[in-house]
Amino acid sequence: MQEIEANLFVVFPGWTPETTAAMSLEELMRWHDLALARAPKQT
């Protein structure tokens, strides 16, 4: 769970633990998928 939140905080820098605290696991995973899609790809 902490890795998911860490990824979200990198891609969505205005987010804090308070932002994600009330989210369900399903919602967190949906945002995580969006974060992965938006994150710069490492080569």
Backbone torsions as a table, in degrees:
resi	resn	phi	psi	omega
1	MET	NA	-38.9	-179.1
2	GLN	-65.3	-35.5	177.5
3	GLU	-65.0	-40.2	178.5
4	ILE	-61.1	-49.1	179.8
5	GLU	-63.7	-40.2	178.6
6	ALA	-59.7	-43.0	177.7
7	ASN	-62.6	-41.6	179.3
8	LEU	-63.3	-41.8	-177.4
9	PHE	-67.9	-28.9	177.6
10	VAL	-72.5	-44.0	-176.0
11	VAL	-79.7	-33.9	179.2
12	PHE	-116.9	80.3	-169.7
13	PRO	-61.9	-18.7	177.8
14	GLY	-80.3	-9.1	-177.7
15	TRP	-79.6	149.1	178.2
16	THR	-131.6	173.0	174.9
17	PRO	-56.6	-30.5	177.7
18	GLU	-66.0	-31.2	179.2
19	THR	-63.7	-40.8	-174.4
20	THR	-94.1	-10.8	-174.1
21	ALA	-57.6	-39.8	-175.8
22	ALA	-89.3	-2.6	-177.6
23	MET	-77.3	143.3	173.4
24	SER	-74.4	164.6	177.7
25	LEU	-60.2	-39.0	178.7
26	GLU	-60.9	-44.5	179.3
27	GLU	-66.6	-42.5	177.0
28	LEU	-58.6	-43.1	-179.1
29	MET	-67.4	-35.0	176.8
30	ARG	-64.7	-45.8	177.2
31	TRP	-65.1	-35.8	178.8
32	HIS	-63.9	-41.7	176.2
33	ASP	-59.9	-42.3	177.0
34	LEU	-64.3	-41.3	179.5
35	ALA	-62.2	-43.5	179.1
36	LEU	-62.7	-38.1	179.4
37	ALA	-68.3	-32.2	-177.0
38	ARG	-89.2	-21.9	-175.0
39	ALA	-66.5	142.8	175.9
40	PRO	-61.4	139.3	-179.8
41	LYS	-82.7	133.6	176.5
42	GLN	-87.0	141.0	-179.6
43	THR	-110.5	NA	NA
